[in-house]
Amino acid sequence: MRSHIKLGRILGIEVGLHYSWFLIAALIAISLGPYFRHTEPRWSGAAVWSAAGVTAVLFFVRLLLHELAHSVYAKNHGLKVRAITLFALGGVSQIESESPTAGIEFWMAIVGPITSAVIGFICLGLALAAGWAPGVSPGSPVAAVLLWLGYINIALAIFNMIPGYPLDGGRVLRAIIWWIDRSPERSTRIAAGVGQIVALIFIVGGVFWFFVRGNYGGLWIALIGWFVLEGARSSAAQVGVMTSLQGHNVSDLMQRDCGVVPGYLSVREFVDDRLAHSVSPCFFVEQDDRVTGLLTPEDLSKASREEWERTSVQSIMVPVNNVRSVPPNMPVVEAIELMGRESVSELAVVSDGKMEGIFSRGQVLRFLQINSGIKQKAA
């Protein structure tokens, strides 16, 4: 999930907000107003809504600390963390590669709920110090805010440990199965299956709670269930894709028969004389018998049709120095992870200083489609 608003960097990790965050922040603040008014009817309206606003902000600070715990642990164990995004249903850490061991996966997953629980108990301790006593209403807005944050953090720590992959508890379950079974792929399938069952329970229970009990909280539970269900299905599908690609190198999927065009050729001549009569999705641009860049149909958008006559292909190509290159013997899975990190859709395949072809997401999709068709026929 991509963030729409960048907040900056913490410990080298980019932090941002998804637009949906504003909706849930407003809903939390609005719902907390009546809660605080009921807690202490003598408080003024300004005190009630100030407490609600501060609590909503601190709630999302808590989410950020939860995700930072995951991310910092991942970074300390050699995993690259691209960003943290806060959205309507919480937060997500964009960790670019899988855990290398079951132990790292276990602690990376469980450190988030542990952080939430610690924050919860600290908040309860501060509420006690602010004058609150168990069994009685908090006497001040400060104690009320700390009390609510304490309870909600502990509750969310317990909730996150539900074994519904990709929730933290589901990842803990996957790590345990991985440690016992020694197979990360099989452990993901099992954890994702359990996650789908948990998600369906959430959805059915939430819908029942809403329609039969008339409680709007049921809609929230159903929404969380839908999110978990989609995440579990996506994870299971990703495992299937990665399993199909295991054992294959870039050279097995790369496009070898790239055409060659001179750099002085106009875009119009390229489209009419070369691209229209070629089945190749890539072209090497040459200048003085030397490859200077890479050209694909996507690059045509860099110039309007009216400019094609007076624009050379050299003007719209991707210079060879700007093309990320990989060796032909690189595993396909590593190449896909590299494209994700670099945010590119294609890689140049270079061997002994010579460009041999390109590797792209389109070729991966075609390979999977063909491989899927062969499996279906065999079945």
C-alpha atoms as a printed R data frame, in Angstrom:
    type eleno elety resid chain resno       x       y       z
1   ATOM     1    CA   MET     A     1   0.000   0.000   0.000
2   ATOM     2    CA   ARG     A     2   1.389   3.370  -1.092
3   ATOM     3    CA   SER     A     3   1.174   6.514   1.021
4   ATOM     4    CA   HIS     A     4  -0.381   9.662  -0.411
5   ATOM     5    CA   ILE     A     5   1.111  12.112   2.087
6   ATOM     6    CA   LYS     A     6   4.763  11.872   3.121
7   ATOM     7    CA   LEU     A     7   5.428  12.737   6.762
8   ATOM     8    CA   GLY     A     8   9.199  12.350   6.680
9   ATOM     9    CA   ARG     A     9  11.691   9.732   7.802
10  ATOM    10    CA   ILE     A    10  12.237   8.049  11.145
11  ATOM    11    CA   LEU     A    11  15.435   6.025  11.584
12  ATOM    12    CA   GLY     A    12  15.861   6.139   7.804
13  ATOM    13    CA   ILE     A    13  12.366   4.740   7.137
14  ATOM    14    CA   GLU     A    14   9.905   6.818   5.124
15  ATOM    15    CA   VAL     A    15   6.590   7.362   6.939
16  ATOM    16    CA   GLY     A    16   3.389   8.394   5.188
17  ATOM    17    CA   LEU     A    17  -0.397   8.483   5.339
18  ATOM    18    CA   HIS     A    18  -2.946   6.883   3.053
19  ATOM    19    CA   TYR     A    19  -6.014   9.047   2.386
20  ATOM    20    CA   SER     A    20  -8.197   6.563   4.275
21  ATOM    21    CA   TRP     A    21  -6.357   7.492   7.485
22  ATOM    22    CA   PHE     A    22  -8.222  10.806   7.722
23  ATOM    23    CA   LEU     A    23 -11.588   9.031   7.660
24  ATOM    24    CA   ILE     A    24 -10.811   6.686  10.519
25  ATOM    25    CA   ALA     A    25  -9.066   9.449  12.528
26  ATOM    26    CA   ALA     A    26 -12.214  11.553  12.284
27  ATOM    27    CA   LEU     A    27 -14.440   8.594  13.219
28  ATOM    28    CA   ILE     A    28 -12.331   7.799  16.278
29  ATOM    29    CA   ALA     A    29 -12.390  11.413  17.458
30  ATOM    30    CA   ILE     A    30 -16.162  11.660  16.922
31  ATOM    31    CA   SER     A    31 -16.838   8.380  18.752
32  ATOM    32    CA   LEU     A    32 -14.587   9.347  21.668
33  ATOM    33    CA   GLY     A    33 -16.514  12.569  22.291
34  ATOM    34    CA   PRO     A    34 -19.647  10.833  23.675
35  ATOM    35    CA   TYR     A    35 -17.414   8.321  25.515
36  ATOM    36    CA   PHE     A    36 -15.593  11.038  27.451
37  ATOM    37    CA   ARG     A    37 -18.826  12.971  28.068
38  ATOM    38    CA   HIS     A    38 -20.370   9.813  29.558
39  ATOM    39    CA   THR     A    39 -17.215   9.173  31.603
40  ATOM    40    CA   GLU     A    40 -17.396  12.566  33.300
41  ATOM    41    CA   PRO     A    41 -20.572  14.623  32.566
42  ATOM    42    CA   ARG     A    42 -19.179  17.651  34.431
43  ATOM    43    CA   TRP     A    43 -16.445  18.296  31.866
44  ATOM    44    CA   SER     A    44 -16.918  21.206  29.512
45  ATOM    45    CA   GLY     A    45 -17.404  20.658  25.795
46  ATOM    46    CA   ALA     A    46 -13.920  22.027  25.120
47  ATOM    47    CA   ALA     A    47 -12.377  19.528  27.558
48  ATOM    48    CA   VAL     A    48 -14.335  16.603  26.053
49  ATOM    49    CA   TRP     A    49 -13.427  17.330  22.436
50  ATOM    50    CA   SER     A    50  -9.839  18.256  23.258
51  ATOM    51    CA   ALA     A    51  -9.433  14.897  24.982
52  ATOM    52    CA   ALA     A    52 -11.030  13.145  21.995
53  ATOM    53    CA   GLY     A    53  -8.732  14.861  19.496
54  ATOM    54    CA   VAL     A    54  -5.572  14.226  21.514
55  ATOM    55    CA   THR     A    55  -6.547  10.583  22.025
56  ATOM    56    CA   ALA     A    56  -7.125  10.060  18.280
57  ATOM    57    CA   VAL     A    57  -3.677  11.495  17.489
58  ATOM    58    CA   LEU     A    58  -1.957   9.430  20.194
59  ATOM    59    CA   PHE     A    59  -3.770   6.320  18.961
60  ATOM    60    CA   PHE     A    60  -2.067   6.677  15.586
61  ATOM    61    CA   VAL     A    61   1.260   7.451  17.244
62  ATOM    62    CA   ARG     A    62   0.792   4.083  18.896
63  ATOM    63    CA   LEU     A    63   0.207   2.481  15.462
64  ATOM    64    CA   LEU     A    64   3.386   4.096  14.172
65  ATOM    65    CA   LEU     A    65   5.410   2.761  17.122
66  ATOM    66    CA   HIS     A    66   3.939  -0.704  16.495
67  ATOM    67    CA   GLU     A    67   5.043  -0.635  12.847
68  ATOM    68    CA   LEU     A    68   8.420   0.881  13.725
69  ATOM    69    CA   ALA     A    69   9.059  -2.085  16.001
70  ATOM    70    CA   HIS     A    70   8.540  -4.447  13.053
71  ATOM    71    CA   SER     A    71  10.631  -2.296  10.709
72  ATOM    72    CA   VAL     A    72  13.549  -1.639  13.040
73  ATOM    73    CA   TYR     A    73  13.837  -5.339  13.863
74  ATOM    74    CA   ALA     A    74  13.775  -6.140  10.131
75  ATOM    75    CA   LYS     A    75  16.479  -3.539   9.360
76  ATOM    76    CA   ASN     A    76  18.678  -4.806  12.167
77  ATOM    77    CA   HIS     A    77  18.550  -8.262  10.577
78  ATOM    78    CA   GLY     A    78  19.496  -7.213   7.077
79  ATOM    79    CA   LEU     A    79  16.041  -6.743   5.536
80  ATOM    80    CA   LYS     A    80  15.360  -3.570   3.567
81  ATOM    81    CA   VAL     A    81  12.341  -1.554   4.706
82  ATOM    82    CA   ARG     A    82  10.971   0.801   2.075
83  ATOM    83    CA   ALA     A    83   8.310   2.660   4.057
84  ATOM    84    CA   ILE     A    84   5.590   2.620   6.710
85  ATOM    85    CA   THR     A    85   2.079   3.622   5.684
86  ATOM    86    CA   LEU     A    86  -0.746   4.381   8.114
87  ATOM    87    CA   PHE     A    87  -4.224   3.729   6.720
88  ATOM    88    CA   ALA     A    88  -7.813   3.126   7.832
89  ATOM    89    CA   LEU     A    89  -7.240  -0.343   9.277
90  ATOM    90    CA   GLY     A    90  -3.936   0.386  10.981
91  ATOM    91    CA   GLY     A    91  -0.465   0.418   9.521
92  ATOM    92    CA   VAL     A    92   1.721  -1.606   7.201
93  ATOM    93    CA   SER     A    93   5.504  -1.904   6.961
94  ATOM    94    CA   GLN     A    94   6.732  -2.346   3.402
95  ATOM    95    CA   ILE     A    95   9.540  -4.873   3.921
96  ATOM    96    CA   GLU     A    96  10.985  -5.744   0.526
97  ATOM    97    CA   SER     A    97  12.187  -9.289   1.103
98  ATOM    98    CA   GLU     A    98  11.125 -12.345   3.039
99  ATOM    99    CA   SER     A    99  12.687 -13.332   6.349
100 ATOM   100    CA   PRO     A   100  15.652 -15.651   5.791
101 ATOM   101    CA   THR     A   101  14.846 -17.829   8.813
102 ATOM   102    CA   ALA     A   102  11.855 -18.890  10.883
103 ATOM   103    CA   GLY     A   103  13.420 -17.322  13.976
104 ATOM   104    CA   ILE     A   104  13.686 -13.878  12.385
105 ATOM   105    CA   GLU     A   105  10.121 -14.174  11.071
106 ATOM   106    CA   PHE     A   106   8.862 -15.106  14.566
107 ATOM   107    CA   TRP     A   107  10.477 -12.206  16.403
108 ATOM   108    CA   MET     A   108   9.787  -9.698  13.632
109 ATOM   109    CA   ALA     A   109   6.082 -10.598  13.868
110 ATOM   110    CA   ILE     A   110   5.729 -10.733  17.632
111 ATOM   111    CA   VAL     A   111   7.714  -7.575  18.422
112 ATOM   112    CA   GLY     A   112   4.769  -5.433  17.240
113 ATOM   113    CA   PRO     A   113   2.175  -6.853  19.682
114 ATOM   114    CA   ILE     A   114   4.781  -6.809  22.450
115 ATOM   115    CA   THR     A   115   5.370  -3.108  21.775
116 ATOM   116    CA   SER     A   116   1.617  -2.417  21.871
117 ATOM   117    CA   ALA     A   117   1.236  -4.312  25.160
118 ATOM   118    CA   VAL     A   118   4.164  -2.443  26.743
119 ATOM   119    CA   ILE     A   119   2.676   0.905  25.621
120 ATOM   120    CA   GLY     A   120  -0.670  -0.161  27.089
121 ATOM   121    CA   PHE     A   121   0.754  -1.011  30.505
122 ATOM   122    CA   ILE     A   122   2.813   2.200  30.547
123 ATOM   123    CA   CYS     A   123  -0.348   4.206  29.824
124 ATOM   124    CA   LEU     A   124  -2.223   2.443  32.653
125 ATOM   125    CA   GLY     A   125   0.682   3.163  34.994
126 ATOM   126    CA   LEU     A   126   0.645   6.829  34.017
127 ATOM   127    CA   ALA     A   127  -3.143   6.923  34.519
128 ATOM   128    CA   LEU     A   128  -2.632   5.631  38.066
129 ATOM   129    CA   ALA     A   129  -0.019   8.309  38.627
130 ATOM   130    CA   ALA     A   130  -2.502  10.921  37.291
131 ATOM   131    CA   GLY     A   131  -5.006  10.041  39.996
132 ATOM   132    CA   TRP     A   132  -7.059   7.211  38.519
133 ATOM   133    CA   ALA     A   133  -7.907   4.225  40.706
134 ATOM   134    CA   PRO     A   134  -9.243   0.854  39.424
135 ATOM   135    CA   GLY     A   135 -13.008   0.626  39.621
136 ATOM   136    CA   VAL     A   136 -13.675   4.373  39.520
137 ATOM   137    CA   SER     A   137 -13.991   6.909  36.728
138 ATOM   138    CA   PRO     A   138 -10.880   8.941  35.883
139 ATOM   139    CA   GLY     A   139 -11.010  12.319  37.547
140 ATOM   140    CA   SER     A   140  -9.290  14.324  34.835
141 ATOM   141    CA   PRO     A   141  -9.088  14.411  31.025
142 ATOM   142    CA   VAL     A   142  -5.430  13.396  31.203
143 ATOM   143    CA   ALA     A   143  -6.228  10.270  33.227
144 ATOM   144    CA   ALA     A   144  -9.167   9.462  30.914
145 ATOM   145    CA   VAL     A   145  -6.978   9.698  27.801
146 ATOM   146    CA   LEU     A   146  -4.262   7.522  29.368
147 ATOM   147    CA   LEU     A   147  -6.808   4.974  30.587
148 ATOM   148    CA   TRP     A   148  -8.432   4.604  27.165
149 ATOM   149    CA   LEU     A   149  -5.032   4.311  25.461
150 ATOM   150    CA   GLY     A   150  -3.932   1.725  28.000
151 ATOM   151    CA   TYR     A   151  -6.937  -0.512  27.480
152 ATOM   152    CA   ILE     A   152  -7.012  -0.148  23.681
153 ATOM   153    CA   ASN     A   153  -3.290  -0.928  23.295
154 ATOM   154    CA   ILE     A   154  -3.555  -4.089  25.372
155 ATOM   155    CA   ALA     A   155  -6.720  -5.113  23.521
156 ATOM   156    CA   LEU     A   156  -5.085  -4.542  20.121
157 ATOM   157    CA   ALA     A   157  -1.977  -6.467  21.193
158 ATOM   158    CA   ILE     A   158  -4.237  -9.452  22.003
159 ATOM   159    CA   PHE     A   159  -6.233  -8.959  18.781
160 ATOM   160    CA   ASN     A   160  -3.064  -8.874  16.653
161 ATOM   161    CA   MET     A   161  -2.073 -12.264  18.053
162 ATOM   162    CA   ILE     A   162  -5.145 -13.941  16.539
163 ATOM   163    CA   PRO     A   163  -3.675 -16.497  14.088
164 ATOM   164    CA   GLY     A   164  -5.225 -14.881  11.025
165 ATOM   165    CA   TYR     A   165  -2.469 -14.475   8.455
166 ATOM   166    CA   PRO     A   166  -1.344 -11.802   7.534
167 ATOM   167    CA   LEU     A   167  -2.049 -10.455  11.044
168 ATOM   168    CA   ASP     A   168   0.955 -10.631  13.366
169 ATOM   169    CA   GLY     A   169  -0.475 -13.730  15.046
170 ATOM   170    CA   GLY     A   170  -0.746 -15.406  11.654
171 ATOM   171    CA   ARG     A   171   2.886 -14.609  10.948
172 ATOM   172    CA   VAL     A   172   3.859 -16.054  14.310
173 ATOM   173    CA   LEU     A   173   1.919 -19.200  13.376
174 ATOM   174    CA   ARG     A   174   3.711 -19.315  10.010
175 ATOM   175    CA   ALA     A   175   7.094 -19.000  11.743
176 ATOM   176    CA   ILE     A   176   6.303 -21.858  14.131
177 ATOM   177    CA   ILE     A   177   5.128 -24.129  11.291
178 ATOM   178    CA   TRP     A   178   8.190 -23.102   9.271
179 ATOM   179    CA   TRP     A   179  10.483 -24.004  12.188
180 ATOM   180    CA   ILE     A   180   8.809 -27.427  12.551
181 ATOM   181    CA   ASP     A   181   8.299 -28.224   8.853
182 ATOM   182    CA   ARG     A   182  11.421 -26.513   7.426
183 ATOM   183    CA   SER     A   183   9.415 -25.305   4.415
184 ATOM   184    CA   PRO     A   184   8.604 -21.567   4.170
185 ATOM   185    CA   GLU     A   185   6.294 -22.173   1.182
186 ATOM   186    CA   ARG     A   186   4.233 -24.869   2.897
187 ATOM   187    CA   SER     A   187   4.077 -22.898   6.148
188 ATOM   188    CA   THR     A   188   2.735 -19.868   4.256
189 ATOM   189    CA   ARG     A   189   0.032 -21.972   2.586
190 ATOM   190    CA   ILE     A   190  -1.084 -23.416   5.932
191 ATOM   191    CA   ALA     A   191  -1.033 -20.041   7.711
192 ATOM   192    CA   ALA     A   192  -2.897 -18.404   4.814
193 ATOM   193    CA   GLY     A   193  -5.529 -21.166   4.958
194 ATOM   194    CA   VAL     A   194  -6.024 -20.594   8.678
195 ATOM   195    CA   GLY     A   195  -6.149 -16.853   7.979
196 ATOM   196    CA   GLN     A   196  -8.984 -17.304   5.473
197 ATOM   197    CA   ILE     A   197 -10.991 -19.325   8.013
198 ATOM   198    CA   VAL     A   198 -10.465 -16.648  10.687
199 ATOM   199    CA   ALA     A   199 -11.407 -13.941   8.174
200 ATOM   200    CA   LEU     A   200 -14.658 -15.675   7.266
201 ATOM   201    CA   ILE     A   201 -15.514 -15.963  10.972
202 ATOM   202    CA   PHE     A   202 -14.907 -12.221  11.325
203 ATOM   203    CA   ILE     A   203 -17.085 -11.404   8.307
204 ATOM   204    CA   VAL     A   204 -19.984 -13.666   9.293
205 ATOM   205    CA   GLY     A   205 -19.793 -12.609  12.943
206 ATOM   206    CA   GLY     A   206 -19.593  -8.933  12.055
207 ATOM   207    CA   VAL     A   207 -22.571  -9.091   9.697
208 ATOM   208    CA   PHE     A   208 -24.586 -11.008  12.340
209 ATOM   209    CA   TRP     A   209 -23.638  -8.481  15.008
210 ATOM   210    CA   PHE     A   210 -24.733  -5.592  12.780
211 ATOM   211    CA   PHE     A   211 -28.044  -6.955  11.429
212 ATOM   212    CA   VAL     A   212 -29.216  -9.007  14.404
213 ATOM   213    CA   ARG     A   213 -27.807  -7.009  17.318
214 ATOM   214    CA   GLY     A   214 -27.981  -3.626  15.564
215 ATOM   215    CA   ASN     A   215 -24.399  -2.807  16.580
216 ATOM   216    CA   TYR     A   216 -22.386  -0.735  14.097
217 ATOM   217    CA   GLY     A   217 -19.194  -2.278  15.463
218 ATOM   218    CA   GLY     A   218 -20.133  -5.361  13.482
219 ATOM   219    CA   LEU     A   219 -19.439  -3.491  10.241
220 ATOM   220    CA   TRP     A   220 -15.943  -2.700  11.496
221 ATOM   221    CA   ILE     A   221 -15.302  -6.345  12.357
222 ATOM   222    CA   ALA     A   222 -16.597  -7.458   8.944
223 ATOM   223    CA   LEU     A   223 -14.319  -4.917   7.232
224 ATOM   224    CA   ILE     A   224 -11.306  -6.205   9.147
225 ATOM   225    CA   GLY     A   225 -12.305  -9.738   8.140
226 ATOM   226    CA   TRP     A   226 -12.449  -8.734   4.487
227 ATOM   227    CA   PHE     A   227  -8.975  -7.167   4.760
228 ATOM   228    CA   VAL     A   228  -7.550 -10.325   6.366
229 ATOM   229    CA   LEU     A   229  -9.264 -12.516   3.748
230 ATOM   230    CA   GLU     A   230  -7.769 -10.552   0.848
231 ATOM   231    CA   GLY     A   231  -4.340 -10.563   2.477
232 ATOM   232    CA   ALA     A   232  -4.438 -14.323   3.077
233 ATOM   233    CA   ARG     A   233  -5.569 -15.039  -0.483
234 ATOM   234    CA   SER     A   234  -2.888 -12.752  -1.905
235 ATOM   235    CA   SER     A   235  -0.188 -14.420   0.190
236 ATOM   236    CA   ALA     A   236  -1.289 -17.894  -0.904
237 ATOM   237    CA   ALA     A   237  -1.300 -16.812  -4.554
238 ATOM   238    CA   GLN     A   238   2.143 -15.246  -4.196
239 ATOM   239    CA   VAL     A   239   3.531 -18.489  -2.811
240 ATOM   240    CA   GLY     A   240   2.151 -20.325  -5.845
241 ATOM   241    CA   VAL     A   241   3.800 -17.832  -8.185
242 ATOM   242    CA   MET     A   242   7.157 -17.980  -6.425
243 ATOM   243    CA   THR     A   243   7.041 -21.779  -6.360
244 ATOM   244    CA   SER     A   244   6.487 -21.829 -10.142
245 ATOM   245    CA   LEU     A   245   9.488 -19.537 -10.604
246 ATOM   246    CA   GLN     A   246  11.820 -21.457  -8.304
247 ATOM   247    CA   GLY     A   247  14.748 -23.004 -10.164
248 ATOM   248    CA   HIS     A   248  14.502 -20.595 -13.115
249 ATOM   249    CA   ASN     A   249  17.099 -17.990 -13.994
250 ATOM   250    CA   VAL     A   250  16.691 -14.722 -15.856
251 ATOM   251    CA   SER     A   251  18.110 -16.375 -18.989
252 ATOM   252    CA   ASP     A   252  15.113 -18.746 -19.057
253 ATOM   253    CA   LEU     A   253  12.573 -15.916 -19.361
254 ATOM   254    CA   MET     A   254  14.495 -13.021 -20.925
255 ATOM   255    CA   GLN     A   255  13.666 -11.518 -24.315
256 ATOM   256    CA   ARG     A   256  16.678 -12.222 -26.538
257 ATOM   257    CA   ASP     A   257  15.666 -11.071 -30.005
258 ATOM   258    CA   CYS     A   258  15.630  -7.336 -29.358
259 ATOM   259    CA   GLY     A   259  15.734  -5.255 -32.509
260 ATOM   260    CA   VAL     A   260  18.429  -2.690 -33.263
261 ATOM   261    CA   VAL     A   261  17.709   0.876 -34.433
262 ATOM   262    CA   PRO     A   262  20.040   3.820 -35.089
263 ATOM   263    CA   GLY     A   263  19.796   6.740 -32.697
264 ATOM   264    CA   TYR     A   264  19.130   9.288 -35.429
265 ATOM   265    CA   LEU     A   265  15.916   7.530 -36.558
266 ATOM   266    CA   SER     A   266  12.786   9.622 -35.988
267 ATOM   267    CA   VAL     A   267  10.066   8.290 -33.727
268 ATOM   268    CA   ARG     A   268   7.655   8.339 -36.685
269 ATOM   269    CA   GLU     A   269  10.027   6.196 -38.805
270 ATOM   270    CA   PHE     A   270  10.557   3.877 -35.864
271 ATOM   271    CA   VAL     A   271   6.821   3.333 -35.377
272 ATOM   272    CA   ASP     A   272   5.961   2.959 -39.082
273 ATOM   273    CA   ASP     A   273   9.010   1.042 -40.356
274 ATOM   274    CA   ARG     A   274  10.241  -0.939 -37.351
275 ATOM   275    CA   LEU     A   275   7.696  -1.312 -34.570
276 ATOM   276    CA   ALA     A   276   4.738  -2.025 -36.889
277 ATOM   277    CA   HIS     A   277   6.583  -4.965 -38.498
278 ATOM   278    CA   SER     A   278   8.261  -6.432 -35.414
279 ATOM   279    CA   VAL     A   279   7.102  -8.819 -32.722
280 ATOM   280    CA   SER     A   280   9.929  -7.757 -30.425
281 ATOM   281    CA   PRO     A   281   8.944  -5.706 -27.352
282 ATOM   282    CA   CYS     A   282  12.423  -4.165 -27.070
283 ATOM   283    CA   PHE     A   283  14.963  -2.386 -29.232
284 ATOM   284    CA   PHE     A   284  18.591  -1.502 -28.680
285 ATOM   285    CA   VAL     A   285  19.509   2.006 -29.821
286 ATOM   286    CA   GLU     A   286  22.943   2.155 -31.438
287 ATOM   287    CA   GLN     A   287  25.248   5.091 -32.115
288 ATOM   288    CA   ASP     A   288  28.626   4.528 -33.836
289 ATOM   289    CA   ASP     A   289  28.189   0.726 -33.560
290 ATOM   290    CA   ARG     A   290  27.709   0.994 -29.820
291 ATOM   291    CA   VAL     A   291  24.553   0.363 -27.781
292 ATOM   292    CA   THR     A   292  23.629   3.657 -26.152
293 ATOM   293    CA   GLY     A   293  20.142   2.924 -24.853
294 ATOM   294    CA   LEU     A   294  17.039   0.767 -24.615
295 ATOM   295    CA   LEU     A   295  13.712   1.521 -26.295
296 ATOM   296    CA   THR     A   296  10.322  -0.073 -25.625
297 ATOM   297    CA   PRO     A   297   6.798   0.834 -26.801
298 ATOM   298    CA   GLU     A   298   6.153   2.444 -23.403
299 ATOM   299    CA   ASP     A   299   8.787   5.084 -24.188
300 ATOM   300    CA   LEU     A   300   6.649   6.459 -27.037
301 ATOM   301    CA   SER     A   301   4.572   8.349 -24.467
302 ATOM   302    CA   LYS     A   302   7.553  10.635 -23.811
303 ATOM   303    CA   ALA     A   303   6.750  12.535 -27.014
304 ATOM   304    CA   SER     A   304   3.359  13.606 -28.387
305 ATOM   305    CA   ARG     A   305   2.306  12.258 -31.802
306 ATOM   306    CA   GLU     A   306   2.679  15.741 -33.280
307 ATOM   307    CA   GLU     A   307   6.380  15.691 -32.314
308 ATOM   308    CA   TRP     A   308   7.193  12.231 -33.674
309 ATOM   309    CA   GLU     A   309   8.436  13.556 -37.034
310 ATOM   310    CA   ARG     A   310  11.080  15.819 -35.477
311 ATOM   311    CA   THR     A   311  11.969  13.707 -32.436
312 ATOM   312    CA   SER     A   312  14.714  11.078 -32.621
313 ATOM   313    CA   VAL     A   313  14.506   7.762 -30.832
314 ATOM   314    CA   GLN     A   314  17.645   8.774 -28.977
315 ATOM   315    CA   SER     A   315  15.606  11.535 -27.323
316 ATOM   316    CA   ILE     A   316  13.068   9.141 -25.813
317 ATOM   317    CA   MET     A   317  15.191   6.059 -25.147
318 ATOM   318    CA   VAL     A   318  16.383   5.055 -21.690
319 ATOM   319    CA   PRO     A   319  20.163   5.652 -21.695
320 ATOM   320    CA   VAL     A   320  22.108   2.467 -21.154
321 ATOM   321    CA   ASN     A   321  23.695   3.960 -18.014
322 ATOM   322    CA   ASN     A   322  20.214   4.418 -16.526
323 ATOM   323    CA   VAL     A   323  19.071   0.863 -17.224
324 ATOM   324    CA   ARG     A   324  19.440  -1.455 -14.245
325 ATOM   325    CA   SER     A   325  21.319  -4.516 -15.437
326 ATOM   326    CA   VAL     A   326  21.483  -8.087 -14.156
327 ATOM   327    CA   PRO     A   327  23.455 -11.185 -15.172
328 ATOM   328    CA   PRO     A   328  21.631 -13.974 -17.073
329 ATOM   329    CA   ASN     A   329  22.268 -16.462 -14.257
330 ATOM   330    CA   MET     A   330  20.428 -14.420 -11.609
331 ATOM   331    CA   PRO     A   331  17.437 -16.331 -10.147
332 ATOM   332    CA   VAL     A   332  14.106 -14.996 -11.402
333 ATOM   333    CA   VAL     A   333  12.811 -14.479  -7.851
334 ATOM   334    CA   GLU     A   334  15.774 -12.210  -7.042
335 ATOM   335    CA   ALA     A   335  15.242 -10.252 -10.265
336 ATOM   336    CA   ILE     A   336  11.559  -9.669  -9.378
337 ATOM   337    CA   GLU     A   337  12.531  -8.468  -5.895
338 ATOM   338    CA   LEU     A   338  15.088  -6.134  -7.498
339 ATOM   339    CA   MET     A   339  12.455  -4.638  -9.830
340 ATOM   340    CA   GLY     A   340  10.247  -4.032  -6.814
341 ATOM   341    CA   ARG     A   341  13.033  -2.273  -4.899
342 ATOM   342    CA   GLU     A   342  14.077  -0.152  -7.874
343 ATOM   343    CA   SER     A   343  10.461   0.512  -9.011
344 ATOM   344    CA   VAL     A   344  11.251  -0.527 -12.588
345 ATOM   345    CA   SER     A   345   9.360  -2.804 -14.963
346 ATOM   346    CA   GLU     A   346  12.344  -4.068 -16.957
347 ATOM   347    CA   LEU     A   347  15.993  -4.964 -16.503
348 ATOM   348    CA   ALA     A   348  18.806  -5.182 -19.041
349 ATOM   349    CA   VAL     A   349  20.497  -8.584 -19.156
350 ATOM   350    CA   VAL     A   350  24.263  -8.132 -19.515
351 ATOM   351    CA   SER     A   351  26.969 -10.777 -19.827
352 ATOM   352    CA   ASP     A   352  30.699 -10.019 -20.249
353 ATOM   353    CA   GLY     A   353  29.886  -6.364 -20.876
354 ATOM   354    CA   LYS     A   354  27.481  -7.196 -23.718
355 ATOM   355    CA   MET     A   355  23.734  -6.516 -23.547
356 ATOM   356    CA   GLU     A   356  21.984  -9.774 -24.440
357 ATOM   357    CA   GLY     A   357  18.325  -8.847 -23.922
358 ATOM   358    CA   ILE     A   358  15.812  -7.613 -21.398
359 ATOM   359    CA   PHE     A   359  13.887  -9.121 -18.514
360 ATOM   360    CA   SER     A   360  10.461  -7.625 -17.765
361 ATOM   361    CA   ARG     A   361   7.315  -8.188 -15.717
362 ATOM   362    CA   GLY     A   362   5.453  -8.958 -18.944
363 ATOM   363    CA   GLN     A   363   7.714 -11.929 -19.620
364 ATOM   364    CA   VAL     A   364   7.110 -13.235 -16.108
365 ATOM   365    CA   LEU     A   365   3.340 -13.016 -16.643
366 ATOM   366    CA   ARG     A   366   3.563 -14.806 -20.004
367 ATOM   367    CA   PHE     A   367   5.690 -17.549 -18.471
368 ATOM   368    CA   LEU     A   368   3.187 -18.049 -15.649
369 ATOM   369    CA   GLN     A   369   0.269 -18.144 -18.105
370 ATOM   370    CA   ILE     A   370   2.003 -20.729 -20.292
371 ATOM   371    CA   ASN     A   371   3.112 -22.750 -17.267
372 ATOM   372    CA   SER     A   372  -0.431 -22.669 -15.862
373 ATOM   373    CA   GLY     A   373  -1.835 -23.867 -19.203
374 ATOM   374    CA   ILE     A   374   0.607 -26.772 -19.334
375 ATOM   375    CA   LYS     A   375  -0.331 -27.837 -15.788
376 ATOM   376    CA   GLN     A   376  -4.050 -27.715 -16.613
377 ATOM   377    CA   LYS     A   377  -3.553 -29.896 -19.712
378 ATOM   378    CA   ALA     A   378  -1.484 -32.352 -17.719
379 ATOM   379    CA   ALA     A   379  -4.240 -32.560 -15.123
